[in-house]
Amino acid sequence: MGSGAVGNDFRRKNFMIQVPGEFSIIKEDNVTHSFCGLACVGWMYQKIKDSFFLILGTHTCAHFLQNALGMMIFAKPRFGIALIEEGDLAKQEPTLEEIIAEIKADHNPSVIFLLSSCTPEVMKVDFKGLAHHLSTPDVPVLFVPASGLVYNFTQAEDSVLHALVSFCPEAPAGEKKVVFLGSVNDSTADDLRAEAEALGIPVGGFLPESRFDKMPAIGPDTVLAPIQPYLSRVAVKLERERGAHTLHSLFPFGPDGTRVFWEDLAKEFGITVDLRDREQAAWEKIRKQTELLRDKKVFLTADTMMELPLARFLKSAGADVVECSSAYINKKFLGRELAALEGVRVVEQPNFHRQLEDVERIRPDLIVTSLMTANPFAGHGFVVKWSMEFMLMPIHSWSGVISLANLFVSPLQRRSKLPAFDKEVWLEGVMPSAE
């Protein structure tokens, strides 16, 4: 069966999911073209500065990390791979004691995260038992499921936070504070903390904090404020085990999302604020960018699970979001974002063959897509933006508004400066003439 037949077949199998507010999601059934969960170490080891991330995997895993995170190699990064060779496949369990001892001697970590990968999961390695066996009172080893068989690469951050929950102290009842969920750089964390305190909101900390021994206290009166849209599992775990309450709002991306996020969070503490003037001022700061985005057709393929709030910002900025797809959509966790996307085609687990056909037909002005599909799209003459860049840039809250807008407009600006070229000539490998 050819790829076109596959695309048509999946189209026939589509079905709709209705969510509160009469918003429907198109549900397809396909794997996503995304990095595996092991990629999360690229930002998590930098956030938790006294940690080490140990991956039990194959040469393929090592090749992936060396290429994806190679720019960090000279910084003596705190992650590594315990390689599984063919001869190890016959063994019951891998032995990692010597590797753990070497990690402790070289890096002196306060915590070691043991990440699973595809091969040992297929081998049915008992990761939980292995992590428990390797743990010591002074340096715990925590199991983090991160296999590409199951997890999108951003969901592995959810798994890391999941593993940290038991190391968060119990906050006593009556101590009402906000704990922000999600890994951001220290500068963005400082901005979020300062903004909350300026509004009179008491801050209990961040999960994760920059050090393992500084994890926030969480209890029945803790308000969890997710700042990344892919952390539903840890939020549910904290609700069930600690009685915490999760804020369901827009995520703090763009002037619109930032205003709603802070107003809703303030309400949780009995504080009424009106930030419409501040939102308007933020829109004014990016007026040149929004003028460029206005009426541009934008297509978001599934990759980072940040697609819904990014699409909502684009819609508010005047762009025509022709499709917003994501690997997995938690209807409750992302309910406010879904409501704000009324009128936009939203697809869960999209079929990529169908998307290729639609892209060729629609000819969007900008495609936000993964590293694996960006170059082929560019080779066919489309303007693309790497979706992973939104993971690595400071785009949260008021301080991130300009960075967020610039990420979208930069590829459009680059294309506008290039000479016109014929698509067929480009595809044949002949560079366009500068004349």
C-alpha positions as CSV (number, residue, x, y, z in Angstrom):
1,M,0.0,0.0,0.0
2,G,1.5,3.3,-1.0
3,S,1.8,6.4,1.2
4,G,-1.1,8.1,-0.5
5,A,-3.3,5.1,0.2
6,V,-2.2,5.1,3.8
7,G,-3.2,8.8,4.1
8,N,-6.6,8.2,2.6
9,D,-7.2,5.1,4.7
10,F,-6.4,7.1,7.9
11,R,-8.8,9.9,6.8
12,R,-11.6,7.4,6.7
13,K,-10.8,6.3,10.2
14,N,-10.8,9.8,11.7
15,F,-13.3,10.4,14.5
16,M,-14.3,13.5,16.5
17,I,-13.8,14.0,20.2
18,Q,-16.2,16.5,21.9
19,V,-14.9,18.5,24.8
20,P,-16.6,21.0,27.1
21,G,-17.6,24.2,25.3
22,E,-18.7,22.2,22.2
23,F,-15.1,22.1,20.8
24,S,-14.2,19.1,18.7
25,I,-10.8,17.5,18.1
26,I,-10.1,15.4,15.1
27,K,-8.6,12.2,16.3
28,E,-6.3,10.3,14.0
29,D,-4.1,7.4,14.7
30,N,-0.4,7.7,13.8
31,V,3.0,7.8,15.4
32,T,4.6,11.3,15.7
33,H,7.7,12.5,13.9
34,S,9.4,13.6,17.1
35,F,12.5,13.0,19.2
36,C,12.3,10.3,21.8
37,G,12.1,11.1,25.5
38,L,15.9,10.9,26.0
39,A,16.2,14.4,24.5
40,C,14.8,15.9,27.8
41,V,18.3,15.5,29.4
42,G,19.4,18.4,27.2
43,W,17.5,20.9,29.4
44,M,16.8,18.9,32.6
45,Y,20.5,18.4,33.6
46,Q,21.1,22.1,33.1
47,K,18.1,23.0,35.3
48,I,18.8,20.6,38.2
49,K,22.5,21.5,38.7
50,D,23.4,18.8,41.2
51,S,22.0,15.9,39.1
52,F,23.3,13.3,36.7
53,F,21.2,11.6,34.0
54,L,22.2,8.0,33.2
55,I,20.6,6.4,30.1
56,L,20.6,2.6,29.7
57,G,20.6,2.2,26.0
58,T,22.3,1.2,22.7
59,H,24.7,2.7,20.3
60,T,21.7,4.2,18.5
61,C,20.8,6.1,21.7
62,A,24.5,7.3,22.0
63,H,24.5,8.4,18.4
64,F,21.3,10.3,18.8
65,L,22.4,12.1,21.9
66,Q,25.9,12.9,20.5
67,N,24.3,14.5,17.5
68,A,21.3,16.1,19.1
69,L,23.2,17.5,22.1
70,G,26.7,17.6,20.7
71,M,27.0,21.3,21.3
72,M,27.2,20.6,25.0
73,I,30.0,18.1,24.9
74,F,32.7,20.6,25.9
75,A,30.8,21.7,29.0
76,K,31.4,18.3,30.6
77,P,27.6,17.6,30.7
78,R,26.1,15.6,33.5
79,F,24.6,12.9,31.4
80,G,25.9,9.6,30.0
81,I,24.9,6.3,28.4
82,A,25.5,2.8,29.8
83,L,25.7,0.9,26.5
84,I,24.0,-2.4,26.0
85,E,25.9,-4.7,23.7
86,E,24.6,-7.8,21.9
87,G,26.1,-10.1,24.6
88,D,24.1,-8.3,27.2
89,L,20.8,-9.4,25.7
90,A,21.2,-12.8,27.3
91,K,21.8,-11.5,30.8
92,Q,18.9,-11.1,33.2
93,E,19.8,-7.6,34.4
94,P,22.6,-5.2,33.6
95,T,25.2,-4.4,36.3
96,L,25.8,-0.7,36.7
97,E,27.5,-0.5,40.1
98,E,30.9,0.5,38.6
99,I,29.3,3.1,36.4
100,I,27.4,4.6,39.3
101,A,30.6,4.7,41.4
102,E,32.5,6.5,38.5
103,I,29.6,9.0,38.2
104,K,29.8,9.8,41.9
105,A,33.5,10.2,41.9
106,D,33.6,12.5,38.8
107,H,30.4,14.5,39.3
108,N,29.4,14.3,43.0
109,P,25.7,14.4,42.2
110,S,22.9,14.7,44.8
111,V,20.6,12.6,42.7
112,I,21.0,10.2,39.7
113,F,18.1,9.7,37.2
114,L,18.1,6.4,35.4
115,L,16.4,6.7,32.1
116,S,14.9,3.8,30.1
117,S,15.2,3.5,26.4
118,C,13.6,1.2,23.8
119,T,15.8,-1.9,23.8
120,P,16.0,-2.5,27.6
121,E,12.2,-1.9,27.8
122,V,11.6,-4.6,25.2
123,M,14.0,-6.8,27.2
124,K,11.7,-6.2,30.2
125,V,14.5,-4.8,32.4
126,D,13.1,-4.1,35.8
127,F,14.1,-0.4,36.0
128,K,12.3,0.3,39.2
129,G,14.1,-2.6,40.9
130,L,17.4,-1.7,39.3
131,A,17.1,1.9,40.5
132,H,16.2,0.8,44.0
133,H,19.2,-1.5,44.1
134,L,21.6,1.2,43.0
135,S,20.2,3.9,45.4
136,T,22.0,4.8,48.6
137,P,20.8,7.1,51.4
138,D,23.1,9.9,50.3
139,V,22.5,9.6,46.5
140,P,19.1,8.2,45.4
141,V,18.8,6.7,41.9
142,L,15.4,7.5,40.5
143,F,13.8,5.7,37.6
144,V,12.5,7.8,34.7
145,P,10.5,6.1,31.9
146,A,11.6,7.9,28.7
147,S,11.4,5.4,26.0
148,G,10.5,6.6,22.5
149,L,8.2,3.7,22.2
150,V,5.8,5.4,24.6
151,Y,6.7,9.0,25.3
152,N,7.0,12.1,23.3
153,F,10.3,13.9,24.1
154,T,8.7,16.6,26.2
155,Q,6.7,14.1,28.2
156,A,9.9,12.8,29.6
157,E,10.2,16.0,31.6
158,D,6.8,15.0,33.1
159,S,8.4,11.7,34.0
160,V,11.3,13.4,35.7
161,L,9.0,15.6,37.8
162,H,6.9,12.5,38.6
163,A,10.0,10.9,40.1
164,L,10.7,13.9,42.2
165,V,7.3,14.1,43.9
166,S,8.3,11.9,46.8
167,F,11.2,14.2,47.6
168,C,9.0,17.3,47.9
169,P,8.4,18.0,51.6
170,E,4.8,18.0,52.8
171,A,3.4,21.5,53.1
172,P,1.1,21.9,56.1
173,A,-2.6,22.6,55.7
174,G,-3.4,26.3,55.7
175,E,-0.1,27.3,54.0
176,K,-1.4,28.5,50.7
177,K,1.3,29.2,48.1
178,V,1.8,28.8,44.4
179,V,4.2,26.2,43.1
180,F,5.1,26.6,39.4
181,L,5.3,23.4,37.4
182,G,7.9,23.2,34.6
183,S,11.5,23.6,33.9
184,V,12.6,27.1,32.8
185,N,16.0,28.8,33.0
186,D,16.9,30.7,36.1
187,S,16.3,34.1,34.6
188,T,12.7,33.2,33.6
189,A,12.1,31.6,37.0
190,D,13.2,34.9,38.7
191,D,10.9,36.9,36.4
192,L,7.9,34.6,37.3
193,R,8.6,34.8,41.0
194,A,9.0,38.6,40.9
195,E,5.7,39.0,39.0
196,A,3.8,36.8,41.4
197,E,5.2,38.6,44.4
198,A,4.4,42.0,42.9
199,L,0.7,40.8,42.6
200,G,0.7,39.7,46.2
201,I,0.8,36.0,45.4
202,P,3.0,34.0,47.9
203,V,5.5,31.7,46.0
204,G,6.3,28.3,47.4
205,G,8.9,27.5,44.6
206,F,9.3,25.7,41.4
207,L,9.1,22.0,40.5
208,P,11.9,21.4,39.6
209,E,14.2,23.8,41.5
210,S,17.8,24.3,40.6
211,R,19.0,21.9,43.3
212,F,17.7,18.5,44.4
213,D,17.6,19.4,48.1
214,K,15.6,22.6,47.5
215,M,12.4,21.0,46.0
216,P,9.3,22.9,47.1
217,A,6.9,21.8,49.9
218,I,3.5,20.8,48.5
219,G,0.3,20.1,50.4
220,P,-3.5,20.4,50.4
221,D,-3.5,24.2,50.1
222,T,-0.8,24.4,47.4
223,V,-1.9,25.9,44.0
224,L,0.0,24.3,41.2
225,A,0.5,26.6,38.2
226,P,1.7,24.7,35.2
227,I,3.9,26.9,32.9
228,Q,4.5,24.1,30.3
229,P,1.6,22.4,28.6
230,Y,2.8,18.8,28.7
231,L,2.9,18.2,32.5
232,S,-0.5,16.7,33.1
233,R,0.7,13.5,34.8
234,V,2.7,15.1,37.6
235,A,-0.2,17.6,38.2
236,V,-2.6,14.7,38.6
237,K,-0.2,12.8,40.9
238,L,0.2,15.9,43.2
239,E,-3.6,16.3,43.3
240,R,-4.1,12.7,44.3
241,E,-1.2,12.3,46.7
242,R,-1.0,15.8,48.2
243,G,-4.5,17.2,47.7
244,A,-3.0,20.1,45.7
245,H,-5.1,22.2,43.4
246,T,-4.1,22.8,39.7
247,L,-4.8,26.1,38.0
248,H,-6.6,25.6,34.7
249,S,-5.9,28.7,32.6
250,L,-4.2,29.7,29.5
251,F,-0.4,29.1,29.5
252,P,1.7,32.3,29.9
253,F,2.7,32.5,26.2
254,G,2.1,35.8,24.5
255,P,0.3,38.9,25.7
256,D,-3.1,37.3,25.8
257,G,-2.1,34.1,27.5
258,T,0.1,35.9,30.0
259,R,-2.7,38.3,31.1
260,V,-5.2,35.5,31.6
261,F,-2.7,33.3,33.4
262,W,-1.8,36.0,36.0
263,E,-5.4,37.2,36.4
264,D,-6.6,33.6,37.0
265,L,-3.7,32.8,39.4
266,A,-4.4,36.0,41.4
267,K,-8.1,34.9,41.7
268,E,-6.9,31.7,43.4
269,F,-5.6,33.9,46.2
270,G,-8.6,36.2,46.4
271,I,-6.8,39.0,44.5
272,T,-8.6,40.8,41.7
273,V,-6.3,42.4,39.1
274,D,-7.0,43.9,35.7
275,L,-4.0,43.5,33.3
276,R,-5.7,44.6,30.1
277,D,-3.6,47.7,29.8
278,R,-0.5,45.7,30.3
279,E,-1.6,43.2,27.7
280,Q,-2.2,46.1,25.2
281,A,1.2,47.5,25.9
282,A,2.8,44.1,25.2
283,W,0.9,43.8,21.9
284,E,2.2,47.3,21.0
285,K,5.8,46.1,21.6
286,I,5.4,43.4,19.0
287,R,3.2,45.4,16.5
288,K,5.8,45.0,13.7
289,Q,5.9,41.3,14.2
290,T,2.1,40.9,14.3
291,E,1.7,43.0,11.2
292,L,4.0,40.5,9.4
293,L,2.0,37.5,10.8
294,R,-1.4,38.9,10.0
295,D,-3.4,36.7,7.6
296,K,-0.4,34.4,7.1
297,K,-1.4,30.7,6.8
298,V,0.4,28.7,9.5
299,F,0.5,24.9,9.8
300,L,1.7,23.3,13.0
301,T,2.7,19.6,12.9
302,A,2.9,17.5,16.0
303,D,6.2,17.5,17.9
304,T,6.7,19.3,21.2
305,M,3.2,19.2,22.7
306,M,3.4,23.0,22.9
307,E,1.4,23.4,19.8
308,L,-2.0,24.5,21.3
309,P,-0.8,27.6,23.2
310,L,1.5,28.5,20.3
311,A,-1.4,28.3,17.9
312,R,-3.6,30.3,20.2
313,F,-1.0,33.1,20.3
314,L,-0.8,33.0,16.5
315,K,-4.5,33.2,16.2
316,S,-4.6,36.2,18.6
317,A,-1.8,37.8,16.6
318,G,-4.0,37.7,13.4
319,A,-2.5,34.7,11.7
320,D,-4.7,32.1,9.9
321,V,-3.9,28.8,11.7
322,V,-4.9,26.3,9.1
323,E,-4.1,23.3,11.3
324,C,-2.8,22.7,14.9
325,S,-1.8,19.1,15.6
326,S,-0.3,17.6,18.7
327,A,0.9,14.2,19.7
328,Y,-1.5,14.0,22.7
329,I,-4.1,16.4,24.0
330,N,-5.3,16.2,27.6
331,K,-8.7,17.7,27.3
332,K,-8.9,18.9,30.9
333,F,-5.4,20.2,31.2
334,L,-5.6,22.1,27.9
335,G,-9.3,22.9,28.1
336,R,-8.9,26.7,28.2
337,E,-6.5,26.6,25.2
338,L,-8.9,24.5,23.3
339,A,-11.7,26.9,23.9
340,A,-9.5,29.8,22.7
341,L,-8.8,27.9,19.5
342,E,-12.5,27.8,18.4
343,G,-12.6,27.8,14.6
344,V,-9.1,26.2,14.3
345,R,-8.7,22.7,13.0
346,V,-7.1,20.8,15.9
347,V,-5.8,17.2,15.3
348,E,-4.5,14.7,17.9
349,Q,-2.0,12.1,16.7
350,P,-2.1,13.3,13.2
351,N,-1.4,11.1,10.2
352,F,1.7,12.6,8.5
353,H,0.8,11.3,5.1
354,R,-2.5,13.1,5.2
355,Q,-0.7,16.2,6.4
356,L,1.7,16.1,3.5
357,E,-1.2,16.1,1.1
358,D,-2.9,19.0,2.9
359,V,0.3,21.0,3.0
360,E,0.8,20.6,-0.7
361,R,-2.8,21.6,-1.3
362,I,-3.0,24.6,1.2
363,R,0.5,25.9,0.6
364,P,0.9,27.5,4.0
365,D,3.1,30.5,4.5
366,L,4.8,29.0,7.5
367,I,5.1,25.4,8.8
368,V,6.1,24.9,12.4
369,T,7.6,21.4,12.5
370,S,10.1,19.0,13.9
371,L,13.8,18.8,13.0
372,M,13.2,15.6,11.2
373,T,10.6,17.1,8.8
374,A,11.8,20.7,8.5
375,N,14.5,20.1,5.9
376,P,12.3,18.1,3.5
377,F,9.6,20.9,3.8
378,A,12.2,23.5,3.1
379,G,13.5,21.6,0.1
380,H,10.0,21.8,-1.3
381,G,10.0,25.5,-1.1
382,F,8.2,26.0,2.2
383,V,9.1,28.4,5.0
384,V,9.7,26.4,8.1
385,K,10.4,26.9,11.8
386,W,12.0,24.3,14.0
387,S,9.4,23.6,16.8
388,M,12.2,22.5,19.2
389,E,13.4,26.2,19.3
390,F,10.4,27.0,21.4
391,M,11.7,24.6,24.0
392,L,15.0,26.3,24.3
393,M,14.2,30.0,24.2
394,P,12.8,32.2,27.0
395,I,9.2,32.7,25.8
396,H,7.2,32.8,29.1
397,S,5.2,35.6,30.6
398,W,5.7,39.3,29.9
399,S,9.5,39.1,29.5
400,G,9.2,36.4,26.8
401,V,6.7,38.2,24.5
402,I,9.3,39.6,22.1
403,S,11.3,36.4,21.9
404,L,8.1,34.4,21.2
405,A,7.0,36.8,18.4
406,N,10.5,36.9,16.9
407,L,10.7,33.1,16.7
408,F,7.7,33.1,14.3
409,V,8.7,36.0,12.2
410,S,12.4,35.3,11.7
411,P,12.0,32.6,9.0
412,L,9.5,34.8,7.2
413,Q,11.9,37.7,7.3
414,R,14.8,35.5,6.0
415,R,12.7,34.3,3.1
416,S,11.7,37.8,2.2
417,K,15.4,38.7,1.8
418,L,16.1,35.8,-0.6
419,P,15.9,36.2,-4.3
420,A,12.9,34.7,-6.0
421,F,13.5,31.1,-7.3
422,D,11.7,28.5,-9.2
423,K,10.6,25.6,-7.1
424,E,11.5,22.9,-9.6
425,V,15.0,24.2,-10.1
426,W,15.5,24.3,-6.4
427,L,14.4,20.7,-6.0
428,E,16.8,19.6,-8.7
429,G,19.7,20.8,-6.5
430,V,20.6,23.9,-8.6
431,M,20.9,27.0,-6.4
432,P,18.8,29.9,-7.6
433,S,20.5,32.7,-9.5
434,A,21.3,35.9,-7.6
435,E,20.3,37.9,-10.6
